[in-house]
Amino acid sequence: MISLDVALDFSHPQAEMIAETDWQGWFGQWAEQMALTGSPIDAYELSLTLTTDSAIAALNHTFRQLDQPTDVLSFADRDLDSPLTTELLATEPLYLGDIIISLDTAQRQAEGAGHSLRRETVWLAAHGFLHLLGWDHPDDETLATMLHQQTALLETIGLIGEN
């Protein structure tokens, strides 16, 4: 069985709308569904930060040279070939990376789509999770494939159809 630990940073007043145990369970189910590989001990970690538009805009500027907020950013940890990493993987979880979600942007998107902030936030977390696993969407075809996989992830945890 795959183990996935989620480090949470709730730097937004609405961030606690979803319990830490829910996040842990959902990411764990997604890890199983995506059949994660790479850790000889089947243990993984990621961090999830729920933050504000101003905080994510600063990150967007620093890392993408875009002067605006965005809904989700993902920073995958891809340094898996170093000797130190190989040695650590025998005893420590494989760190997948960081997912940062702006709850301000998520709230606007949820209102526009007619569903809850909770559902939008989990949708964005699934999107970020796929990015950590190497998924990308440079064109309409790959975006459609990725959105289909996001839907499958939300179906797994019973959130499709939830407002």
N, C-alpha and C positions, 0 to 999 in steps of 0.2 A: 504494500500500500504506500502511496506517495504521501509524504508529509510536506505541507507548505505553511510556513509561518509568515504572517503579515504584520509588519510594524506600522502602526497607525499614528498619524499626526493630524489632530483635529484643530486646525487653526482658523476655523470659521464657526460662528455661533450656532449654525444649524447642523454642524457635522455629526452630532451624536444622534441624529434621526435614525441611524442604522447602528445596531449594536456591534461591538467588536466581535462577538461570537458569530454573528451572521457573516461578517466579512471573512473571518477565518474559514468558516464552513463553505462559503461560496467559492472562494479561491481554491480551496482544497478539492472541491468537486470539479472545478474547471481544470485543475492540474491533472486529475484522473481522466477526465474526458479528452483532454489534449494529449494524453499519454506522454507526459514530460520525460525526457531522457537527458542524460549528461551528468547526473549525480550518481556515483556508485552506491550511495547509501539511500537513494530515493528521497532526499530531503532538499527542500528549496526554500528560499526566502524572497520577499519583495517588500517594498515600502509603499504605502498609500497615504498621500497627503490631500486633505480636503481643505481648500483655502479660498481666498478672495480673488476678485479680478485684479486688484492692484499687485498682489503677490505673483500671480501667474503671468501678468503682463511684464513684470521685471524679468522673470525667467525667459519668457518668449523673446524679449529684447536681447538678453545676454546670449542665448543659445541659438536663436533663429533669426536674429536681427529684424524682428517684427515688433513695431511699437504699438501693440494692442493686446488685450487679453484674448485668450482662447479657451476652449472648453476643457481639453485634456492634453497633457504633455506626458510622454513616456521617455525614459532614459534607460536603455538596456545596458546591462553590464556585459560587455563582450570580451573582456580580457581573460579568456579561458585557457590560453595556451602557455602561460608562464609556468615555470617549474614550481613556484610557490603555490599557485592556484591548483595545480595537479596534486600536490602533496596535501593541501588543505581539504580537497574534495573527498579524500578518504575518510575524513572524520567530521567535516563541517558541511552545513547545507550550502548548496549552490545559490549564490545571490543572483536573482534575475534582473533586478533594477528597480527603478522608481516610477510610480504613477502619481501625477499631480492633477487634481481636478478642481476647477473653479466652480464653487457652488453658486456664485452670482450668475455666471453664464449658464450653468446648468438650470437654474431657476427660470431664466428667460426662455430657454429652449423647451423646458417642460411646459411652461404656460403656452407657448406657441404650438406645441404638439398636442396639448390637451391631456397631459398625464402628470403624474406626481413627480416631485423633486426626487423622491426615493428611487423611482423607476429610472429616471434620466441619469441619476448618479451611478446606478449599477450598470446601466447601458454604457456609460463612458468608462467605467472601470473595466468592463469586458473588452472594450476597444483598446484601452491602454495595455491590458494583459496580453492581447494578441500582438501588439507592437513589441512587447518584451520578448515574445517568442519568435520574433523575426518577421511577422506579417507586415505588409505595407500595402499602400493603395495609390500607386502613381497614375493610374488610369481608371476609367469607369468600370472596366471588367474586373480588375482586382478589388476595387472598392465594393462592387456587388458581392463578390465572393467573401470579403471580410465582413460585410454587413450580415450576410447569411450566417456566417459562423458566430457572430455576436448574438443573433437571434437564437441559435442553437444553445449557446451558453446560458442565456436567460431562460430558455425552456427547461434546461437541466435543473435549475434552481426554482422553477415554478413561478417566474415573474413575467412571462409572456401573458398578456391579457390583463395584467394588473394595471390599474390607473395609477 
